[in-house]
Every structure is written in C-alpha cells, then in structure tokens.
Amino acid sequence: MTNVNPTDDTVYLDKVDGPRHGFFERLYTGTGGFPIVGRRKLLYTLAAILLLISVLSIAVRGFTLGIDFAGGSRIQIPAADNVTTQQVEDVYAQTLGHGPVSVQKVGSGSSATIQVRSESLDLQQTEQLQTALYEEFQPKDSSGQVSRNAISIAEISETWGGQVTQKALIALAVFVALTMIYIAIRFERDMSVAAIVSLFFNLIVTAGIYSLVGFEVTPAAVIGLLTILGYVLYDNVVVFDKVEENTRGVLHLNKRTYAEQANLAANQTLMRSISTTVIGILPIIGMLVIAVWLLGVGTLKDLALVQLVGMIVGAYSSIFLAVPVLVSIKERWGPVAAHTKKVLAKRAAGPASARVPVSAGAGAPSGPRPSEAGAPRPGARPSGKRHKRRN
C-alpha cells in the first residue's frame, strides 16, 4: 500500500504485508530505492582505489605506444601456407640476433597477414630481413606470384612519432577544455564541478586500464578516447536533468531532503543509463569481432576497444560518482544543510516520522494505530443512531 500526498508527488510506502517486487522490476521502474547516495563513502573509496591503481600503473608501467607514436619499423608478410607468428619471429631473431617488439596475425583466410613491429631498422638490416623472410616462406603477391615485394616494410621515424604524440595531446587538451566550458555553461556551478570530476575519473581510469592491460596506444585509440568524452557528457546531462527536476523547490518543502531527491533521480535514470550503454556497446562488440577475426583491421580494433572501456566506465561514473559528489557539495552549502537538518528533525519528532521515503529504504505505517482509531475521545458524544426510549 502506498500513500501519496496530493500536493506533492513524493511516494511513501506503508509497512504492510504483501507481495514484494523483484530486483529487476524495481530496477526497470526506477523505484528500487537503491541507496546510491547513502553509500557514497563506499563509492568514494572504490573510486579512490581505481584512481590509485590507474595512476600507479601509468607511472610505473607506462603505455604500450604504437609505432606511430614511438617510431620504428613495421614488417608485413602474407600468412598463406600456414605461416605462423612463431616461425616469423624465429626467422627475425636468427637474422638480426634479437627478437621483435611484437608479432601478430591480422585478418583471416586469404587476406590474413602477419605484422611484425620492431625498433627502427637501417637499410642493411631491412634488406637482410626481407631476404630471409622471402627465402623461408616464398610469399605470393596479390596476383598469386611468388615475389619479394609481397613483404612490405614501413619505417616511422622517432621525430614523426613525437610530432604525432604532441598533436594528440594538444587535441585531447583542447577537447577537454571545450567540454569543461560547455559543462560550466550548461549546468549550475555545483553540477559543473561534479560533472568535471566524473569526466576526469573516466579519463584517468580508461587510461589506467590501457596501461595495466597493455593495450597498444595508437592514433585511433586517441580518437576513440575523445569520442567517449561525448558519451560521458551525455550521461551526465541525462542524470543531472533528472536531479534538477526532482530537486526543484525542495528547500521550500519539509517532506524530503535534497539527498533523497537526488537519490531518487539516480534510481530513475539507472535503467536508462544501463540500456543506453548496452545498446551503445553492442555495435562496438560487433566492430571488435569484425575487426579482429574477420577483416583484421587494426585501426577498427583500436577505435572500438577504447570506446568499449570508456563507455562502461562512463556509465558507472555518471550514476555512482557524479550524483554522490553533487550531493556532498550541496550539503556543504548552508541552505541545503539547514534544510536537511530541519527535515530529519521533523521526521524524528512529528507524526510524519511514521512515513519514510522510498529512498531511505524503510517504511512504517502512516495511519493511526487501531487502538487509537477505535478509542473515543473523552467527553465526545457517542456516534451512531440514537433509539427513542419507550414509555
């Protein structure tokens, strides 16, 4: 049973026996009452642990920079006739006396190739390696003829890699600055701060995952990182719009606190965030499957991988970090703190304490107790039909 105040759209639950809705039903309808704001200390601790691990990984392990950033040589040979990566790596080591940085098979079927990434090779080393690979595997070109030209070697200088790195960092800084300006204009001050915290959390954790797992950082990965900032911003707009709607005029009412209204907004947008994230990552997973197993296009793989990681982290931060941070900032503001104390004091002292909001996670009977309802007031006239006394 629920009580609804006709002058307020806040719903309260009476503690009565009856069927309880399941977890997924409450999640879908937005009435789950999950204490997201109430457990902010736990969420802050989890966020701090993730940030610490990410920063330590970036500082200690660093990034696995692609050839476009670090410079070096890229050797590509057709993977026909069951040529394996181990065979190519062995030929490389026997020819040059040391192993390559990485060897991987890209694509499938007749279009499959084996790509070797190494430090920069001089002209003599390039000739020796190309000759050794040709004599060992007899690769065929696109016309099906055995040819030395089927083995391609590309050289990226360190100077060019440094220029690419510098331009990527400038693009990232400009995009973050523009995003912060938009956030400052779009939201009120406190929401802007919370959104920026969520944005930087997403950037650092995504970069930390790349560093920790050892994913290769390429220009496509940087482009994907810029793209996911837009997803994070979109998630924050959706959540904060609902928070703004729920908290409008809350300081003039004594039913619920700002934190409870913000928690309700987080619950109401939780399923939407999950749905949009799932819908968003499904084509990205499809892109990964096509890029890795079918086409072997490394650019698509790098682009999809960073988007997959960033969208998951962004959906988490917009609900479980941005909203608690917003409430913490608001509660340091005088009027909100005073209103919270007033509501809690009134709820504890008055009859309204018998009713507890959904977000508080508890309920109590809101009507009079049976003994109180059935007992007449002292001096009250008896109710019911009066009978005439017979003579």
C-alpha positions as CSV (number, residue, x, y, z in Angstrom):
1,M,0.0,0.0,0.0
2,T,1.3,3.5,-0.8
3,N,0.4,6.9,0.5
4,V,0.6,9.9,-1.9
5,N,0.3,13.5,-0.8
6,P,-2.0,15.2,-3.3
7,T,0.2,18.4,-3.1
8,D,3.4,16.5,-3.5
9,D,4.4,13.7,-6.0
10,T,6.6,12.0,-3.4
11,V,5.6,8.4,-2.8
12,Y,5.8,6.8,0.6
13,L,5.5,3.1,1.4
14,D,3.4,1.7,4.3
15,K,5.0,-1.2,6.0
16,V,2.3,-3.8,5.4
17,D,2.4,-7.5,4.5
18,G,2.1,-8.1,0.8
19,P,4.0,-9.2,-2.4
20,R,7.4,-7.6,-2.9
21,H,8.6,-6.5,-6.3
22,G,11.6,-8.2,-7.6
23,F,15.0,-6.6,-8.1
24,F,14.8,-6.3,-11.9
25,E,11.3,-4.9,-11.8
26,R,12.3,-2.3,-9.3
27,L,15.3,-1.5,-11.4
28,Y,13.2,-1.2,-14.5
29,T,10.6,1.1,-13.0
30,G,13.1,3.3,-11.2
31,T,11.5,2.6,-7.8
32,G,14.3,0.4,-6.5
33,G,15.2,2.7,-3.6
34,F,18.9,1.7,-4.1
35,P,20.9,3.8,-1.6
36,I,23.4,5.2,-4.1
37,V,23.8,8.5,-2.2
38,G,23.5,6.8,1.2
39,R,26.6,4.7,0.4
40,R,28.7,7.4,-1.1
41,K,31.6,6.8,1.3
42,L,31.9,3.2,0.0
43,L,31.6,4.6,-3.6
44,Y,34.2,7.2,-2.9
45,T,36.6,4.5,-1.5
46,L,36.1,2.4,-4.6
47,A,36.7,5.3,-6.9
48,A,39.8,6.3,-5.0
49,I,41.1,2.7,-5.3
50,L,40.5,2.7,-9.0
51,L,42.2,6.0,-9.4
52,L,45.2,4.9,-7.3
53,I,45.7,1.7,-9.3
54,S,45.3,3.7,-12.6
55,V,47.8,6.4,-11.6
56,L,50.4,3.9,-10.3
57,S,50.1,1.8,-13.5
58,I,50.6,4.9,-15.7
59,A,53.5,6.0,-13.6
60,V,55.2,2.6,-13.3
61,R,54.3,0.6,-16.4
62,G,53.6,3.5,-18.7
63,F,51.8,2.9,-22.1
64,T,52.5,0.5,-24.9
65,L,52.9,3.1,-27.6
66,G,52.1,2.2,-31.2
67,I,54.6,2.6,-33.9
68,D,53.0,5.9,-34.9
69,F,54.0,7.4,-31.5
70,A,57.2,5.6,-30.6
71,G,58.7,5.2,-34.1
72,G,60.1,2.0,-35.5
73,S,59.7,-0.5,-38.3
74,R,56.6,-2.4,-39.4
75,I,57.1,-5.6,-41.4
76,Q,54.1,-7.2,-43.1
77,I,54.1,-10.6,-44.8
78,P,51.2,-12.7,-46.2
79,A,50.2,-15.5,-43.8
80,A,49.4,-18.0,-46.5
81,D,50.5,-21.7,-46.5
82,N,50.0,-21.9,-42.7
83,V,52.8,-19.5,-41.8
84,T,52.7,-18.9,-38.1
85,T,53.8,-16.0,-35.9
86,Q,56.3,-18.2,-34.1
87,Q,58.0,-19.1,-37.4
88,V,58.2,-15.4,-38.4
89,E,59.6,-14.5,-35.0
90,D,62.2,-17.2,-35.2
91,V,63.4,-16.0,-38.7
92,Y,63.6,-12.4,-37.4
93,A,65.7,-13.4,-34.3
94,Q,68.0,-15.6,-36.4
95,T,68.6,-12.9,-38.9
96,L,69.1,-9.9,-36.7
97,G,70.2,-11.5,-33.5
98,H,67.4,-10.3,-31.3
99,G,63.6,-10.6,-31.2
100,P,61.0,-8.1,-32.4
101,V,58.8,-6.0,-30.2
102,S,55.6,-7.8,-31.2
103,V,54.3,-10.3,-33.8
104,Q,50.6,-10.8,-34.5
105,K,48.4,-12.3,-37.1
106,V,45.8,-10.0,-38.6
107,G,42.8,-11.0,-40.6
108,S,41.7,-14.4,-41.8
109,G,41.6,-16.5,-44.9
110,S,43.5,-15.4,-48.0
111,S,43.7,-11.8,-46.7
112,A,45.5,-12.8,-43.4
113,T,48.8,-11.2,-42.8
114,I,51.5,-11.4,-40.1
115,Q,52.6,-8.0,-38.8
116,V,56.0,-7.6,-37.1
117,R,56.7,-4.5,-35.0
118,S,60.3,-3.7,-34.1
119,E,62.7,-0.9,-33.3
120,S,63.9,1.2,-36.3
121,L,66.0,-0.9,-38.7
122,D,68.7,0.5,-41.0
123,L,68.8,-0.2,-44.7
124,Q,71.2,-3.2,-44.4
125,Q,69.0,-4.8,-41.7
126,T,65.9,-4.3,-43.8
127,E,67.5,-6.0,-46.8
128,Q,68.7,-8.9,-44.7
129,L,65.3,-9.4,-43.1
130,Q,63.4,-9.2,-46.3
131,T,65.7,-11.7,-48.0
132,A,65.5,-14.1,-45.1
133,L,61.7,-14.0,-45.0
134,Y,61.4,-14.4,-48.8
135,E,63.7,-17.4,-48.9
136,E,62.0,-19.1,-45.9
137,F,58.3,-18.6,-46.8
138,Q,58.2,-17.8,-50.6
139,P,55.3,-15.3,-50.1
140,K,52.9,-14.5,-53.0
141,D,51.7,-11.1,-54.1
142,S,48.1,-10.1,-54.9
143,S,48.4,-11.7,-58.4
144,G,49.4,-15.1,-56.9
145,Q,53.0,-14.9,-58.0
146,V,55.9,-15.5,-55.6
147,S,57.5,-12.1,-55.1
148,R,59.9,-10.3,-52.8
149,N,57.5,-7.3,-53.0
150,A,54.9,-9.3,-51.1
151,I,56.9,-8.4,-48.0
152,S,56.3,-4.8,-47.1
153,I,58.5,-2.8,-44.6
154,A,57.4,0.6,-43.4
155,E,59.6,2.9,-41.4
156,I,58.3,5.5,-38.9
157,S,60.9,7.9,-37.6
158,E,61.0,8.9,-33.9
159,T,60.7,12.6,-34.9
160,W,57.4,11.8,-36.7
161,G,56.2,9.8,-33.7
162,G,57.0,12.7,-31.4
163,Q,55.0,15.1,-33.6
164,V,52.1,12.7,-33.6
165,T,52.2,12.4,-29.8
166,Q,52.3,16.2,-29.4
167,K,49.4,16.8,-31.7
168,A,47.4,14.1,-30.0
169,L,48.0,15.6,-26.6
170,I,47.0,19.1,-27.9
171,A,43.8,17.7,-29.4
172,L,43.0,16.0,-26.1
173,A,43.7,19.1,-24.0
174,V,41.6,21.3,-26.4
175,F,38.7,18.9,-26.3
176,V,38.7,18.6,-22.5
177,A,38.8,22.4,-22.2
178,L,35.9,22.9,-24.6
179,T,33.9,20.2,-22.7
180,M,34.6,21.9,-19.4
181,I,33.4,25.2,-20.8
182,Y,30.2,23.6,-22.1
183,I,29.6,21.9,-18.7
184,A,30.1,25.2,-16.9
185,I,27.5,26.9,-19.2
186,R,25.1,24.0,-19.3
187,F,24.9,23.2,-15.5
188,E,24.8,25.2,-12.3
189,R,28.1,25.6,-10.5
190,D,27.9,22.5,-8.3
191,M,26.7,20.3,-11.1
192,S,29.6,21.6,-13.3
193,V,32.1,20.6,-10.6
194,A,30.6,17.1,-10.2
195,A,30.5,16.6,-14.0
196,I,34.1,17.6,-14.4
197,V,35.1,15.2,-11.6
198,S,33.2,12.4,-13.4
199,L,34.9,13.4,-16.7
200,F,38.5,13.2,-15.3
201,F,37.7,10.0,-13.4
202,N,36.7,8.5,-16.7
203,L,39.8,9.7,-18.5
204,I,42.2,8.5,-15.8
205,V,40.6,5.1,-15.3
206,T,40.3,4.4,-19.0
207,A,44.0,5.4,-19.5
208,G,44.9,3.2,-16.5
209,I,43.1,0.2,-17.9
210,Y,45.1,0.7,-21.1
211,S,48.3,0.9,-19.2
212,L,47.5,-2.0,-16.9
213,V,46.4,-4.5,-19.6
214,G,49.0,-3.4,-22.1
215,F,46.7,-2.3,-24.9
216,E,48.6,-0.6,-27.7
217,V,48.0,3.2,-27.8
218,T,47.5,4.3,-31.4
219,P,46.1,7.4,-33.1
220,A,42.8,5.5,-33.4
221,A,42.8,4.9,-29.7
222,V,43.2,8.6,-29.0
223,I,40.3,9.4,-31.4
224,G,38.2,6.9,-29.5
225,L,39.2,8.5,-26.2
226,L,37.9,11.8,-27.5
227,T,34.7,10.2,-28.6
228,I,33.9,8.6,-25.3
229,L,34.1,12.0,-23.6
230,G,31.0,12.9,-25.5
231,Y,29.3,9.8,-24.1
232,V,30.2,10.7,-20.6
233,L,28.9,14.2,-21.1
234,Y,25.6,12.8,-22.5
235,D,25.2,10.5,-19.4
236,N,25.8,13.4,-17.1
237,V,23.3,15.6,-18.9
238,V,20.6,12.9,-18.6
239,V,21.2,12.3,-14.9
240,F,21.6,15.9,-13.8
241,D,18.5,16.9,-15.7
242,K,16.5,14.5,-13.6
243,V,18.2,15.6,-10.4
244,E,17.4,19.2,-11.3
245,E,13.8,18.3,-12.0
246,N,13.4,16.3,-8.7
247,T,15.1,18.9,-6.5
248,R,13.3,22.0,-7.9
249,G,11.7,23.7,-4.9
250,V,12.8,21.0,-2.5
251,L,14.1,23.6,0.0
252,H,10.5,25.0,0.4
253,L,9.1,21.6,1.4
254,N,9.6,19.5,4.5
255,K,8.9,16.1,3.1
256,R,12.3,15.0,1.7
257,T,15.9,16.1,1.8
258,Y,18.0,17.2,-1.2
259,A,20.0,13.9,-0.9
260,E,16.8,11.8,-1.0
261,Q,15.5,13.6,-4.1
262,A,18.9,13.2,-5.8
263,N,19.0,9.5,-4.9
264,L,15.5,9.1,-6.4
265,A,16.7,10.8,-9.6
266,A,19.7,8.4,-9.8
267,N,17.4,5.4,-9.4
268,Q,15.0,6.7,-12.0
269,T,17.8,7.1,-14.6
270,L,19.7,4.0,-13.6
271,M,17.9,1.7,-16.0
272,R,18.1,4.3,-18.8
273,S,21.9,4.5,-18.4
274,I,22.2,0.7,-18.4
275,S,20.0,0.4,-21.5
276,T,21.8,3.1,-23.5
277,T,25.2,1.7,-22.5
278,V,24.2,-1.8,-23.6
279,I,22.8,-0.5,-26.9
280,G,25.9,1.5,-27.4
281,I,28.4,-1.3,-26.7
282,L,26.7,-3.9,-28.8
283,P,27.8,-2.4,-32.2
284,I,31.2,-1.8,-30.7
285,I,31.5,-5.5,-29.8
286,G,30.4,-6.3,-33.3
287,M,33.1,-3.9,-34.6
288,L,35.7,-5.7,-32.5
289,V,34.6,-9.1,-33.8
290,I,34.7,-7.9,-37.4
291,A,38.0,-6.0,-36.9
292,V,39.9,-8.8,-35.1
293,W,38.6,-12.1,-36.5
294,L,37.2,-11.2,-40.0
295,L,38.9,-8.2,-41.5
296,G,42.0,-7.8,-39.3
297,V,41.8,-4.1,-39.5
298,G,43.9,-2.9,-36.5
299,T,42.5,0.7,-36.7
300,L,38.9,-0.5,-36.1
301,K,40.1,-2.7,-33.2
302,D,41.9,0.2,-31.5
303,L,38.9,2.5,-32.0
304,A,36.4,0.0,-30.7
305,L,38.5,-1.1,-27.8
306,V,38.9,2.3,-26.2
307,Q,35.2,3.1,-26.8
308,L,34.1,-0.2,-25.1
309,V,36.2,0.5,-22.0
310,G,35.3,4.2,-21.9
311,M,31.5,3.7,-22.2
312,I,31.4,1.2,-19.4
313,V,33.5,3.4,-17.1
314,G,31.4,6.5,-18.1
315,A,28.1,4.9,-17.4
316,Y,29.4,3.9,-13.9
317,S,30.8,7.3,-13.1
318,S,27.7,9.3,-14.2
319,I,25.5,7.5,-11.7
320,F,27.7,6.2,-8.9
321,L,30.2,9.1,-8.7
322,A,28.7,12.3,-10.2
323,V,25.5,12.2,-8.2
324,P,27.1,11.5,-4.8
325,V,29.7,14.2,-5.5
326,L,27.0,16.6,-6.3
327,V,25.1,15.8,-3.0
328,S,28.3,16.2,-1.0
329,I,29.0,19.6,-2.5
330,K,25.4,20.7,-2.0
331,E,25.4,19.6,1.7
332,R,28.3,21.9,2.3
333,W,26.1,24.8,1.2
334,G,24.3,26.5,4.1
335,P,20.6,26.4,3.0
336,V,20.8,22.7,1.9
337,A,22.5,21.6,5.1
338,A,20.0,23.6,7.2
339,H,17.0,22.1,5.3
340,T,18.3,18.6,5.7
341,K,18.6,19.0,9.5
342,K,15.1,20.5,9.6
343,V,13.5,17.7,7.6
344,L,15.3,15.0,9.7
345,A,14.4,16.6,12.9
346,K,10.7,17.0,11.9
347,R,10.6,13.4,10.7
348,A,12.0,12.2,14.0
349,A,9.8,14.2,16.3
350,G,6.5,14.6,14.5
351,P,3.8,12.2,13.1
352,A,5.4,12.4,9.8
353,S,8.2,10.2,11.1
354,A,5.8,7.3,10.7
355,R,6.3,7.7,7.0
356,V,9.7,7.1,5.4
357,P,10.5,7.8,1.8
358,V,11.3,5.1,-0.6
359,S,14.9,6.2,-1.0
360,A,15.5,5.8,2.7
361,G,15.0,2.1,2.3
362,A,12.4,1.7,5.1
363,G,8.7,2.0,5.7
364,A,6.4,2.4,8.6
365,P,2.6,2.6,9.0
366,S,1.4,6.1,8.3
367,G,-2.1,5.9,9.6
368,P,-3.3,5.8,13.2
369,R,-2.9,2.6,15.2
370,P,-6.1,0.5,15.6
371,S,-6.2,1.1,19.3
372,E,-6.0,4.9,18.8
373,A,-8.6,4.9,15.9
374,G,-11.1,2.8,17.9
375,A,-11.0,4.7,21.2
376,P,-13.4,7.6,21.7
377,R,-12.1,10.9,22.8
378,P,-13.0,12.0,26.4
379,G,-16.3,13.9,26.5
380,A,-17.2,13.0,23.0
381,R,-20.8,12.3,22.1
382,P,-21.5,8.7,21.1
383,S,-21.7,8.1,17.4
384,G,-24.3,6.0,15.6
385,K,-28.1,6.0,15.5
386,R,-29.9,7.0,18.7
387,H,-33.0,5.0,19.8
388,K,-36.1,6.6,21.3
389,R,-36.9,5.4,24.8
390,R,-40.3,3.7,25.1
391,N,-42.8,4.8,27.8
